[in-house]
Amino acid sequence: MVYGAAGATNEAGVPIVVMLTAGVEFIISIAYTIFFIGAYGATPGKMACKIRVVNPDGSKVSYAKATGRAFAEMLSGCFCAVGYIMAAFDAEKRSLHDRICATRVIRN
């Protein structure tokens, strides 16, 4: 059998191209969030809504905290997005990833 790049598979039968694409997508989405939250305190979508992510004292979020928050956002999305839904019932309107990383989302 002859395999092209799109037809190449590993032993489990999952196309390698699909695995590589998913890996690249994951890296780009994490890097996007870390860069914008660390540099500007908001992603372009948050900027459009005129909100930003800050520390409890109102200071800018560091790149290290932005990294932790990006990974904590994935945790918030697990289990039927319960981490996001909890913000509706929280007095401070903070989701799970905001609680984990001690951040706040404020209006500009």
LINSUL-V734724 format. One record per backbone hydrogen bond with DSSP energy under -0.5 kcal/mol. NH is the residue of the N-H (numbers start at 1). CO is the residue of the C=O. E is the energy in kcal/mol with one decimal. If there is no record, write none. Layout:
NH:CO:E
NH:CO:E
//
This chain:
8:4:-1.0
10:14:-1.4
13:10:-1.5
16:8:-1.7
19:15:-1.7
20:16:-2.7
21:17:-2.5
22:18:-2.3
23:19:-2.1
24:20:-2.5
25:21:-2.5
26:22:-2.2
27:23:-2.2
28:24:-2.6
29:25:-2.4
30:26:-2.2
31:27:-2.6
32:28:-2.5
33:29:-1.9
34:30:-2.7
35:31:-2.7
36:32:-2.3
37:33:-2.5
38:34:-2.4
39:35:-2.8
40:36:-2.3
41:36:-1.0
41:37:-0.7
42:36:-1.2
47:43:-2.8
48:44:-2.1
49:45:-1.4
50:47:-1.0
51:46:-2.5
52:106:-2.4
53:41:-3.7
54:104:-2.7
55:59:-2.5
56:102:-0.7
58:55:-2.3
61:53:-0.5
66:62:-2.4
67:63:-2.1
68:64:-2.1
69:65:-2.6
70:66:-2.1
71:67:-1.9
72:68:-2.3
73:69:-1.9
74:70:-0.9
75:71:-1.2
76:72:-2.1
77:73:-1.5
78:74:-0.8
78:75:-0.7
81:77:-1.0
82:78:-0.8
82:79:-1.0
83:76:-1.3
83:78:-0.5
84:76:-0.8
84:81:-0.9
85:81:-2.2
86:82:-2.1
87:84:-1.3
88:85:-1.7
89:85:-0.5
89:86:-0.8
90:86:-0.6
93:90:-1.0
96:83:-2.1
99:95:-1.9
100:96:-2.7
101:97:-1.8
102:98:-0.7
103:98:-2.1
104:54:-2.7
106:52:-2.7
106:104:-0.6
108:50:-2.7
//
